[in-house]
Amino acid sequence: MTSTSPLRLITTSTEQRRRRAREVEQPVINITLQADERRVFNVVEAAAILGISRSKLYEFIATGELRTVHIGRLCKIPVAAIDEFLATRPSTPGRREA
């Protein structure tokens, strides 16, 4: 007796139907960005806004380059402090084409 393994033939049309079914099953997520009206951010959020690491942000806080507000044990960075910090950063000259 020979043992045969069952073969399963999948045609392209069957595979296309499966792909369409998977696409239909996945929910569509719409994201609406709204203006952030908060007046203070935590360290992680402020670092993300500035595009730097959390540890680098703590360095700027330690050197006094970035103002913070302490609410209890929480360290918060006001939006105005972020704006001041960015305004005091030296700008780099733009590249000129040769």
Helices and strands as residue ranges (DSSP letters): H 12-25, E 40-42, H 43-50, H 54-62, E 69-71, E 74-78, H 79-88
